[in-house]
Amino acid sequence: MAVSISAVILLGIVVFVLIRGGYVRLSNALACALFGFFLASTGAAPLINDAVSTVTGWISSI
């Protein structure tokens, strides 16, 4: 749970910086956020969670 919360905060900061820097428009960021929201309710969500957990586990073991 702590990993997912910190990932959300980190990705939120990245999106905020990209919007403020003019690299990404607000409409594009909202489309990506909605895509992620709807992707989370599909059958791919457990696979994505497992992949992220595996990668963070590898990073923390370094």
mmJSON file of the N, C-alpha and C atoms, coordinates in Angstrom:
{"data_MODEL":{"atom_site":{
"group_PDB":["ATOM","ATOM","ATOM","ATOM","ATOM","ATOM","ATOM","ATOM","ATOM","ATOM","ATOM","ATOM","ATOM","ATOM","ATOM","ATOM","ATOM","ATOM","ATOM","ATOM","ATOM","ATOM","ATOM","ATOM","ATOM","ATOM","ATOM","ATOM","ATOM","ATOM","ATOM","ATOM","ATOM","ATOM","ATOM","ATOM","ATOM","ATOM","ATOM","ATOM","ATOM","ATOM","ATOM","ATOM","ATOM","ATOM","ATOM","ATOM","ATOM","ATOM","ATOM","ATOM","ATOM","ATOM","ATOM","ATOM","ATOM","ATOM","ATOM","ATOM","ATOM","ATOM","ATOM","ATOM","ATOM","ATOM","ATOM","ATOM","ATOM","ATOM","ATOM","ATOM","ATOM","ATOM","ATOM","ATOM","ATOM","ATOM","ATOM","ATOM","ATOM","ATOM","ATOM","ATOM","ATOM","ATOM","ATOM","ATOM","ATOM","ATOM","ATOM","ATOM","ATOM","ATOM","ATOM","ATOM","ATOM","ATOM","ATOM","ATOM","ATOM","ATOM","ATOM","ATOM","ATOM","ATOM","ATOM","ATOM","ATOM","ATOM","ATOM","ATOM","ATOM","ATOM","ATOM","ATOM","ATOM","ATOM","ATOM","ATOM","ATOM","ATOM","ATOM","ATOM","ATOM","ATOM","ATOM","ATOM","ATOM","ATOM","ATOM","ATOM","ATOM","ATOM","ATOM","ATOM","ATOM","ATOM","ATOM","ATOM","ATOM","ATOM","ATOM","ATOM","ATOM","ATOM","ATOM","ATOM","ATOM","ATOM","ATOM","ATOM","ATOM","ATOM","ATOM","ATOM","ATOM","ATOM","ATOM","ATOM","ATOM","ATOM","ATOM","ATOM","ATOM","ATOM","ATOM","ATOM","ATOM","ATOM","ATOM","ATOM","ATOM","ATOM","ATOM","ATOM","ATOM","ATOM","ATOM","ATOM","ATOM","ATOM","ATOM","ATOM","ATOM","ATOM"],
"id":[1,2,3,4,5,6,7,8,9,10,11,12,13,14,15,16,17,18,19,20,21,22,23,24,25,26,27,28,29,30,31,32,33,34,35,36,37,38,39,40,41,42,43,44,45,46,47,48,49,50,51,52,53,54,55,56,57,58,59,60,61,62,63,64,65,66,67,68,69,70,71,72,73,74,75,76,77,78,79,80,81,82,83,84,85,86,87,88,89,90,91,92,93,94,95,96,97,98,99,100,101,102,103,104,105,106,107,108,109,110,111,112,113,114,115,116,117,118,119,120,121,122,123,124,125,126,127,128,129,130,131,132,133,134,135,136,137,138,139,140,141,142,143,144,145,146,147,148,149,150,151,152,153,154,155,156,157,158,159,160,161,162,163,164,165,166,167,168,169,170,171,172,173,174,175,176,177,178,179,180,181,182,183,184,185,186],
"type_symbol":["N","C","C","N","C","C","N","C","C","N","C","C","N","C","C","N","C","C","N","C","C","N","C","C","N","C","C","N","C","C","N","C","C","N","C","C","N","C","C","N","C","C","N","C","C","N","C","C","N","C","C","N","C","C","N","C","C","N","C","C","N","C","C","N","C","C","N","C","C","N","C","C","N","C","C","N","C","C","N","C","C","N","C","C","N","C","C","N","C","C","N","C","C","N","C","C","N","C","C","N","C","C","N","C","C","N","C","C","N","C","C","N","C","C","N","C","C","N","C","C","N","C","C","N","C","C","N","C","C","N","C","C","N","C","C","N","C","C","N","C","C","N","C","C","N","C","C","N","C","C","N","C","C","N","C","C","N","C","C","N","C","C","N","C","C","N","C","C","N","C","C","N","C","C","N","C","C","N","C","C","N","C","C","N","C","C"],
"label_atom_id":["N","CA","C","N","CA","C","N","CA","C","N","CA","C","N","CA","C","N","CA","C","N","CA","C","N","CA","C","N","CA","C","N","CA","C","N","CA","C","N","CA","C","N","CA","C","N","CA","C","N","CA","C","N","CA","C","N","CA","C","N","CA","C","N","CA","C","N","CA","C","N","CA","C","N","CA","C","N","CA","C","N","CA","C","N","CA","C","N","CA","C","N","CA","C","N","CA","C","N","CA","C","N","CA","C","N","CA","C","N","CA","C","N","CA","C","N","CA","C","N","CA","C","N","CA","C","N","CA","C","N","CA","C","N","CA","C","N","CA","C","N","CA","C","N","CA","C","N","CA","C","N","CA","C","N","CA","C","N","CA","C","N","CA","C","N","CA","C","N","CA","C","N","CA","C","N","CA","C","N","CA","C","N","CA","C","N","CA","C","N","CA","C","N","CA","C","N","CA","C","N","CA","C","N","CA","C","N","CA","C","N","CA","C","N","CA","C"],
"label_alt_id":[null,null,null,null,null,null,null,null,null,null,null,null,null,null,null,null,null,null,null,null,null,null,null,null,null,null,null,null,null,null,null,null,null,null,null,null,null,null,null,null,null,null,null,null,null,null,null,null,null,null,null,null,null,null,null,null,null,null,null,null,null,null,null,null,null,null,null,null,null,null,null,null,null,null,null,null,null,null,null,null,null,null,null,null,null,null,null,null,null,null,null,null,null,null,null,null,null,null,null,null,null,null,null,null,null,null,null,null,null,null,null,null,null,null,null,null,null,null,null,null,null,null,null,null,null,null,null,null,null,null,null,null,null,null,null,null,null,null,null,null,null,null,null,null,null,null,null,null,null,null,null,null,null,null,null,null,null,null,null,null,null,null,null,null,null,null,null,null,null,null,null,null,null,null,null,null,null,null,null,null,null,null,null,null,null,null],
"label_comp_id":["MET","MET","MET","ALA","ALA","ALA","VAL","VAL","VAL","SER","SER","SER","ILE","ILE","ILE","SER","SER","SER","ALA","ALA","ALA","VAL","VAL","VAL","ILE","ILE","ILE","LEU","LEU","LEU","LEU","LEU","LEU","GLY","GLY","GLY","ILE","ILE","ILE","VAL","VAL","VAL","VAL","VAL","VAL","PHE","PHE","PHE","VAL","VAL","VAL","LEU","LEU","LEU","ILE","ILE","ILE","ARG","ARG","ARG","GLY","GLY","GLY","GLY","GLY","GLY","TYR","TYR","TYR","VAL","VAL","VAL","ARG","ARG","ARG","LEU","LEU","LEU","SER","SER","SER","ASN","ASN","ASN","ALA","ALA","ALA","LEU","LEU","LEU","ALA","ALA","ALA","CYS","CYS","CYS","ALA","ALA","ALA","LEU","LEU","LEU","PHE","PHE","PHE","GLY","GLY","GLY","PHE","PHE","PHE","PHE","PHE","PHE","LEU","LEU","LEU","ALA","ALA","ALA","SER","SER","SER","THR","THR","THR","GLY","GLY","GLY","ALA","ALA","ALA","ALA","ALA","ALA","PRO","PRO","PRO","LEU","LEU","LEU","ILE","ILE","ILE","ASN","ASN","ASN","ASP","ASP","ASP","ALA","ALA","ALA","VAL","VAL","VAL","SER","SER","SER","THR","THR","THR","VAL","VAL","VAL","THR","THR","THR","GLY","GLY","GLY","TRP","TRP","TRP","ILE","ILE","ILE","SER","SER","SER","SER","SER","SER","ILE","ILE","ILE"],
"label_asym_id":["A","A","A","A","A","A","A","A","A","A","A","A","A","A","A","A","A","A","A","A","A","A","A","A","A","A","A","A","A","A","A","A","A","A","A","A","A","A","A","A","A","A","A","A","A","A","A","A","A","A","A","A","A","A","A","A","A","A","A","A","A","A","A","A","A","A","A","A","A","A","A","A","A","A","A","A","A","A","A","A","A","A","A","A","A","A","A","A","A","A","A","A","A","A","A","A","A","A","A","A","A","A","A","A","A","A","A","A","A","A","A","A","A","A","A","A","A","A","A","A","A","A","A","A","A","A","A","A","A","A","A","A","A","A","A","A","A","A","A","A","A","A","A","A","A","A","A","A","A","A","A","A","A","A","A","A","A","A","A","A","A","A","A","A","A","A","A","A","A","A","A","A","A","A","A","A","A","A","A","A","A","A","A","A","A","A"],
"label_entity_id":["1","1","1","1","1","1","1","1","1","1","1","1","1","1","1","1","1","1","1","1","1","1","1","1","1","1","1","1","1","1","1","1","1","1","1","1","1","1","1","1","1","1","1","1","1","1","1","1","1","1","1","1","1","1","1","1","1","1","1","1","1","1","1","1","1","1","1","1","1","1","1","1","1","1","1","1","1","1","1","1","1","1","1","1","1","1","1","1","1","1","1","1","1","1","1","1","1","1","1","1","1","1","1","1","1","1","1","1","1","1","1","1","1","1","1","1","1","1","1","1","1","1","1","1","1","1","1","1","1","1","1","1","1","1","1","1","1","1","1","1","1","1","1","1","1","1","1","1","1","1","1","1","1","1","1","1","1","1","1","1","1","1","1","1","1","1","1","1","1","1","1","1","1","1","1","1","1","1","1","1","1","1","1","1","1","1"],
"label_seq_id":[1,1,1,2,2,2,3,3,3,4,4,4,5,5,5,6,6,6,7,7,7,8,8,8,9,9,9,10,10,10,11,11,11,12,12,12,13,13,13,14,14,14,15,15,15,16,16,16,17,17,17,18,18,18,19,19,19,20,20,20,21,21,21,22,22,22,23,23,23,24,24,24,25,25,25,26,26,26,27,27,27,28,28,28,29,29,29,30,30,30,31,31,31,32,32,32,33,33,33,34,34,34,35,35,35,36,36,36,37,37,37,38,38,38,39,39,39,40,40,40,41,41,41,42,42,42,43,43,43,44,44,44,45,45,45,46,46,46,47,47,47,48,48,48,49,49,49,50,50,50,51,51,51,52,52,52,53,53,53,54,54,54,55,55,55,56,56,56,57,57,57,58,58,58,59,59,59,60,60,60,61,61,61,62,62,62],
"pdbx_PDB_ins_code":[null,null,null,null,null,null,null,null,null,null,null,null,null,null,null,null,null,null,null,null,null,null,null,null,null,null,null,null,null,null,null,null,null,null,null,null,null,null,null,null,null,null,null,null,null,null,null,null,null,null,null,null,null,null,null,null,null,null,null,null,null,null,null,null,null,null,null,null,null,null,null,null,null,null,null,null,null,null,null,null,null,null,null,null,null,null,null,null,null,null,null,null,null,null,null,null,null,null,null,null,null,null,null,null,null,null,null,null,null,null,null,null,null,null,null,null,null,null,null,null,null,null,null,null,null,null,null,null,null,null,null,null,null,null,null,null,null,null,null,null,null,null,null,null,null,null,null,null,null,null,null,null,null,null,null,null,null,null,null,null,null,null,null,null,null,null,null,null,null,null,null,null,null,null,null,null,null,null,null,null,null,null,null,null,null,null],
"Cartn_x":[0.829,0.0,0.868,1.935,2.795,3.46,3.763,4.4,3.433,2.188,1.231,0.932,0.896,0.642,1.814,3.025,4.171,4.304,3.894,3.918,2.897,1.742,0.72,1.213,1.844,2.367,3.469,4.392,5.482,4.962,4.044,3.492,2.654,1.97,1.219,2.128,3.268,4.241,4.804,5.103,5.623,4.606,3.353,2.313,2.159,2.177,2.059,3.2,4.418,5.571,5.467,5.031,4.895,3.807,2.721,1.665,2.155,2.81,3.309,4.4,5.198,6.269,5.783,4.538,3.982,4.253,4.801,5.093,3.836,2.902,1.662,0.508,-0.505,-1.692,-2.579,-3.406,-4.299,-5.226,-5.737,-6.646,-5.945,-4.681,-3.925,-3.691,-3.379,-3.155,-4.445,-5.572,-6.849,-7.19,-6.9,-7.154,-6.313,-5.056,-4.19,-4.668,-5.116,-5.621,-6.879,-7.774,-8.979,-8.65,-7.673,-7.245,-6.74,-5.912,-5.407,-6.511,-7.473,-8.595,-9.392,-9.711,-10.48,-9.65,-8.352,-7.475,-7.427,-7.539,-7.494,-8.685,-9.762,-10.933,-10.981,-9.924,-9.892,-9.123,-9.03,-8.29,-6.785,-6.32,-4.884,-4.351,-5.222,-4.796,-3.918,-4.283,-3.406,-2.02,-1.957,-0.664,0.203,-0.412,0.322,0.792,-0.079,0.318,1.466,1.41,2.498,3.803,3.735,4.941,5.555,4.71,5.22,5.812,5.159,5.684,7.022,7.15,8.408,9.534,9.257,10.284,10.676,9.721,10.063,10.818,10.502,11.249,12.697,12.914,14.279,15.037,14.369,15.027,15.376,14.477,14.746,15.838,16.092,17.116,18.525,18.597,19.907,20.608],
"Cartn_y":[-1.197,0.0,1.253,1.262,2.443,2.7,1.64,1.807,2.462,2.04,2.608,4.071,4.428,5.821,6.694,6.25,7.051,7.106,6.064,6.093,7.098,7.156,8.122,9.546,9.786,11.129,11.49,10.57,10.834,11.107,10.276,10.474,11.746,12.084,13.337,14.544,14.495,15.587,15.686,14.546,14.549,15.164,14.771,15.328,16.822,17.245,18.671,19.469,18.964,19.661,19.7,18.602,18.581,19.543,19.641,20.589,22.014,22.311,23.671,24.056,23.1,23.374,23.502,23.165,23.28,22.085,21.024,19.836,19.005,19.058,18.292,19.247,19.172,19.986,19.303,20.098,19.573,18.507,18.704,17.72,16.377,16.41,15.166,14.464,15.242,14.661,14.042,14.702,14.144,12.869,12.836,11.623,10.46,10.729,9.674,9.218,10.158,9.802,8.944,9.309,8.507,7.13,7.067,5.769,4.885,5.439,4.678,4.243,5.145,4.819,3.649,3.685,2.598,1.337,1.474,0.311,-0.433,0.301,-0.319,-1.234,-1.056,-1.901,-3.071,-3.286,-4.404,-5.572,-6.62,-7.805,-7.601,-6.522,-6.253,-5.637,-5.154,-4.467,-5.346,-6.602,-7.423,-7.637,-7.801,-7.991,-6.738,-5.585,-4.331,-4.131,-4.414,-4.299,-5.234,-6.461,-7.409,-6.939,-6.396,-5.914,-4.741,-3.815,-2.658,-3.113,-4.041,-4.563,-5.261,-6.009,-6.7,-5.701,-4.691,-3.69,-2.917,-2.522,-1.793,-2.694,-3.988,-4.935,-5.043,-5.074,-5.117,-3.849,-2.71,-1.433,-1.333,-1.798,-1.692,-2.648,-3.713,-4.68,-4.227,-3.165,-2.694,-1.922],
"Cartn_z":[0.0,0.0,0.0,0.768,0.823,-0.515,-1.25,-2.553,-3.532,-3.53,-4.477,-4.153,-2.874,-2.508,-2.935,-2.687,-3.088,-4.612,-5.317,-6.782,-7.303,-6.674,-7.075,-6.856,-5.729,-5.441,-6.428,-6.677,-7.611,-9.021,-9.498,-10.829,-10.902,-9.824,-9.788,-9.902,-9.229,-9.324,-10.733,-11.351,-12.716,-13.675,-13.55,-14.421,-14.191,-12.933,-12.621,-13.255,-13.143,-13.719,-15.248,-15.851,-17.304,-17.786,-17.047,-17.426,-17.261,-16.13,-15.882,-16.88,-17.312,-18.265,-19.696,-19.949,-21.284,-22.177,-21.609,-22.413,-22.661,-21.729,-21.826,-21.554,-22.386,-22.152,-21.117,-20.478,-19.448,-20.016,-21.222,-21.812,-22.031,-22.436,-22.62,-21.286,-20.264,-18.938,-18.402,-18.614,-18.165,-18.93,-20.217,-21.001,-20.483,-20.163,-19.615,-18.245,-17.421,-16.089,-16.206,-17.101,-17.296,-17.846,-18.757,-19.273,-18.135,-17.26,-16.126,-15.177,-14.967,-14.087,-14.629,-15.921,-16.508,-16.681,-16.906,-16.998,-15.67,-14.577,-13.252,-13.001,-13.738,-13.536,-14.514,-15.29,-16.232,-15.647,-16.395,-15.96,-15.974,-16.598,-16.659,-15.363,-14.507,-13.283,-12.378,-12.11,-11.256,-11.865,-13.179,-13.831,-13.707,-13.874,-13.751,-12.321,-11.35,-9.94,-9.602,-10.097,-9.847,-10.483,-11.693,-12.365,-11.613,-11.176,-10.429,-9.094,-8.429,-7.162,-7.355,-8.441,-8.726,-8.978,-9.785,-10.095,-8.842,-8.025,-6.798,-5.826,-5.842,-5.008,-5.454,-6.767,-7.292,-6.926,-7.068,-6.767,-5.282,-4.423,-2.989,-2.527,-3.291,-2.891,-3.329,-4.125,-4.602,-3.514],
"occupancy":[1.0,1.0,1.0,1.0,1.0,1.0,1.0,1.0,1.0,1.0,1.0,1.0,1.0,1.0,1.0,1.0,1.0,1.0,1.0,1.0,1.0,1.0,1.0,1.0,1.0,1.0,1.0,1.0,1.0,1.0,1.0,1.0,1.0,1.0,1.0,1.0,1.0,1.0,1.0,1.0,1.0,1.0,1.0,1.0,1.0,1.0,1.0,1.0,1.0,1.0,1.0,1.0,1.0,1.0,1.0,1.0,1.0,1.0,1.0,1.0,1.0,1.0,1.0,1.0,1.0,1.0,1.0,1.0,1.0,1.0,1.0,1.0,1.0,1.0,1.0,1.0,1.0,1.0,1.0,1.0,1.0,1.0,1.0,1.0,1.0,1.0,1.0,1.0,1.0,1.0,1.0,1.0,1.0,1.0,1.0,1.0,1.0,1.0,1.0,1.0,1.0,1.0,1.0,1.0,1.0,1.0,1.0,1.0,1.0,1.0,1.0,1.0,1.0,1.0,1.0,1.0,1.0,1.0,1.0,1.0,1.0,1.0,1.0,1.0,1.0,1.0,1.0,1.0,1.0,1.0,1.0,1.0,1.0,1.0,1.0,1.0,1.0,1.0,1.0,1.0,1.0,1.0,1.0,1.0,1.0,1.0,1.0,1.0,1.0,1.0,1.0,1.0,1.0,1.0,1.0,1.0,1.0,1.0,1.0,1.0,1.0,1.0,1.0,1.0,1.0,1.0,1.0,1.0,1.0,1.0,1.0,1.0,1.0,1.0,1.0,1.0,1.0,1.0,1.0,1.0,1.0,1.0,1.0,1.0,1.0,1.0],
"B_iso_or_equiv":[0.0,0.0,0.0,0.0,0.0,0.0,0.0,0.0,0.0,0.0,0.0,0.0,0.0,0.0,0.0,0.0,0.0,0.0,0.0,0.0,0.0,0.0,0.0,0.0,0.0,0.0,0.0,0.0,0.0,0.0,0.0,0.0,0.0,0.0,0.0,0.0,0.0,0.0,0.0,0.0,0.0,0.0,0.0,0.0,0.0,0.0,0.0,0.0,0.0,0.0,0.0,0.0,0.0,0.0,0.0,0.0,0.0,0.0,0.0,0.0,0.0,0.0,0.0,0.0,0.0,0.0,0.0,0.0,0.0,0.0,0.0,0.0,0.0,0.0,0.0,0.0,0.0,0.0,0.0,0.0,0.0,0.0,0.0,0.0,0.0,0.0,0.0,0.0,0.0,0.0,0.0,0.0,0.0,0.0,0.0,0.0,0.0,0.0,0.0,0.0,0.0,0.0,0.0,0.0,0.0,0.0,0.0,0.0,0.0,0.0,0.0,0.0,0.0,0.0,0.0,0.0,0.0,0.0,0.0,0.0,0.0,0.0,0.0,0.0,0.0,0.0,0.0,0.0,0.0,0.0,0.0,0.0,0.0,0.0,0.0,0.0,0.0,0.0,0.0,0.0,0.0,0.0,0.0,0.0,0.0,0.0,0.0,0.0,0.0,0.0,0.0,0.0,0.0,0.0,0.0,0.0,0.0,0.0,0.0,0.0,0.0,0.0,0.0,0.0,0.0,0.0,0.0,0.0,0.0,0.0,0.0,0.0,0.0,0.0,0.0,0.0,0.0,0.0,0.0,0.0,0.0,0.0,0.0,0.0,0.0,0.0],
"pdbx_formal_charge":[null,null,null,null,null,null,null,null,null,null,null,null,null,null,null,null,null,null,null,null,null,null,null,null,null,null,null,null,null,null,null,null,null,null,null,null,null,null,null,null,null,null,null,null,null,null,null,null,null,null,null,null,null,null,null,null,null,null,null,null,null,null,null,null,null,null,null,null,null,null,null,null,null,null,null,null,null,null,null,null,null,null,null,null,null,null,null,null,null,null,null,null,null,null,null,null,null,null,null,null,null,null,null,null,null,null,null,null,null,null,null,null,null,null,null,null,null,null,null,null,null,null,null,null,null,null,null,null,null,null,null,null,null,null,null,null,null,null,null,null,null,null,null,null,null,null,null,null,null,null,null,null,null,null,null,null,null,null,null,null,null,null,null,null,null,null,null,null,null,null,null,null,null,null,null,null,null,null,null,null,null,null,null,null,null,null],
"auth_seq_id":[1,1,1,2,2,2,3,3,3,4,4,4,5,5,5,6,6,6,7,7,7,8,8,8,9,9,9,10,10,10,11,11,11,12,12,12,13,13,13,14,14,14,15,15,15,16,16,16,17,17,17,18,18,18,19,19,19,20,20,20,21,21,21,22,22,22,23,23,23,24,24,24,25,25,25,26,26,26,27,27,27,28,28,28,29,29,29,30,30,30,31,31,31,32,32,32,33,33,33,34,34,34,35,35,35,36,36,36,37,37,37,38,38,38,39,39,39,40,40,40,41,41,41,42,42,42,43,43,43,44,44,44,45,45,45,46,46,46,47,47,47,48,48,48,49,49,49,50,50,50,51,51,51,52,52,52,53,53,53,54,54,54,55,55,55,56,56,56,57,57,57,58,58,58,59,59,59,60,60,60,61,61,61,62,62,62],
"auth_comp_id":["MET","MET","MET","ALA","ALA","ALA","VAL","VAL","VAL","SER","SER","SER","ILE","ILE","ILE","SER","SER","SER","ALA","ALA","ALA","VAL","VAL","VAL","ILE","ILE","ILE","LEU","LEU","LEU","LEU","LEU","LEU","GLY","GLY","GLY","ILE","ILE","ILE","VAL","VAL","VAL","VAL","VAL","VAL","PHE","PHE","PHE","VAL","VAL","VAL","LEU","LEU","LEU","ILE","ILE","ILE","ARG","ARG","ARG","GLY","GLY","GLY","GLY","GLY","GLY","TYR","TYR","TYR","VAL","VAL","VAL","ARG","ARG","ARG","LEU","LEU","LEU","SER","SER","SER","ASN","ASN","ASN","ALA","ALA","ALA","LEU","LEU","LEU","ALA","ALA","ALA","CYS","CYS","CYS","ALA","ALA","ALA","LEU","LEU","LEU","PHE","PHE","PHE","GLY","GLY","GLY","PHE","PHE","PHE","PHE","PHE","PHE","LEU","LEU","LEU","ALA","ALA","ALA","SER","SER","SER","THR","THR","THR","GLY","GLY","GLY","ALA","ALA","ALA","ALA","ALA","ALA","PRO","PRO","PRO","LEU","LEU","LEU","ILE","ILE","ILE","ASN","ASN","ASN","ASP","ASP","ASP","ALA","ALA","ALA","VAL","VAL","VAL","SER","SER","SER","THR","THR","THR","VAL","VAL","VAL","THR","THR","THR","GLY","GLY","GLY","TRP","TRP","TRP","ILE","ILE","ILE","SER","SER","SER","SER","SER","SER","ILE","ILE","ILE"],
"auth_asym_id":["A","A","A","A","A","A","A","A","A","A","A","A","A","A","A","A","A","A","A","A","A","A","A","A","A","A","A","A","A","A","A","A","A","A","A","A","A","A","A","A","A","A","A","A","A","A","A","A","A","A","A","A","A","A","A","A","A","A","A","A","A","A","A","A","A","A","A","A","A","A","A","A","A","A","A","A","A","A","A","A","A","A","A","A","A","A","A","A","A","A","A","A","A","A","A","A","A","A","A","A","A","A","A","A","A","A","A","A","A","A","A","A","A","A","A","A","A","A","A","A","A","A","A","A","A","A","A","A","A","A","A","A","A","A","A","A","A","A","A","A","A","A","A","A","A","A","A","A","A","A","A","A","A","A","A","A","A","A","A","A","A","A","A","A","A","A","A","A","A","A","A","A","A","A","A","A","A","A","A","A","A","A","A","A","A","A"],
"auth_atom_id":["N","CA","C","N","CA","C","N","CA","C","N","CA","C","N","CA","C","N","CA","C","N","CA","C","N","CA","C","N","CA","C","N","CA","C","N","CA","C","N","CA","C","N","CA","C","N","CA","C","N","CA","C","N","CA","C","N","CA","C","N","CA","C","N","CA","C","N","CA","C","N","CA","C","N","CA","C","N","CA","C","N","CA","C","N","CA","C","N","CA","C","N","CA","C","N","CA","C","N","CA","C","N","CA","C","N","CA","C","N","CA","C","N","CA","C","N","CA","C","N","CA","C","N","CA","C","N","CA","C","N","CA","C","N","CA","C","N","CA","C","N","CA","C","N","CA","C","N","CA","C","N","CA","C","N","CA","C","N","CA","C","N","CA","C","N","CA","C","N","CA","C","N","CA","C","N","CA","C","N","CA","C","N","CA","C","N","CA","C","N","CA","C","N","CA","C","N","CA","C","N","CA","C","N","CA","C","N","CA","C","N","CA","C","N","CA","C"],
"pdbx_PDB_model_num":[1,1,1,1,1,1,1,1,1,1,1,1,1,1,1,1,1,1,1,1,1,1,1,1,1,1,1,1,1,1,1,1,1,1,1,1,1,1,1,1,1,1,1,1,1,1,1,1,1,1,1,1,1,1,1,1,1,1,1,1,1,1,1,1,1,1,1,1,1,1,1,1,1,1,1,1,1,1,1,1,1,1,1,1,1,1,1,1,1,1,1,1,1,1,1,1,1,1,1,1,1,1,1,1,1,1,1,1,1,1,1,1,1,1,1,1,1,1,1,1,1,1,1,1,1,1,1,1,1,1,1,1,1,1,1,1,1,1,1,1,1,1,1,1,1,1,1,1,1,1,1,1,1,1,1,1,1,1,1,1,1,1,1,1,1,1,1,1,1,1,1,1,1,1,1,1,1,1,1,1,1,1,1,1,1,1]
}}}
